């Protein structure tokens, strides 16, 4: 998923930048997570905060590849409604999430 910045973002806080952006879920989810980047490849993610999709169907839980700066980030999609699957379990591989447009926030830096 590529997060597209909302109008007015990113915004500087000292040397770091806060961002809010939205993206589109994958057409075919792969168990293990959805690789996530920012629209501007010069900005690397420091942290992304967990989110709930506007539909309320899914929780998004981000995690880095390792500790430290300039890490790759992945977002796991979890069921937020028991009618879709086991609550808080990872979405099944192959699930079409392209109708979901989550909004996420975090901090990034320019390198």
Secondary structure, 3 states (H helix, E strand, C coil): CEEEECCCCCEEECCEEEEEEECCCCCCCCCCCEEEEECCCCEEEEEECCEECCCCCEEEEEEECCCCCCCCEEEEEEECCCCCCCCCCECCCCCCCCCCCCEEEEEEEEC
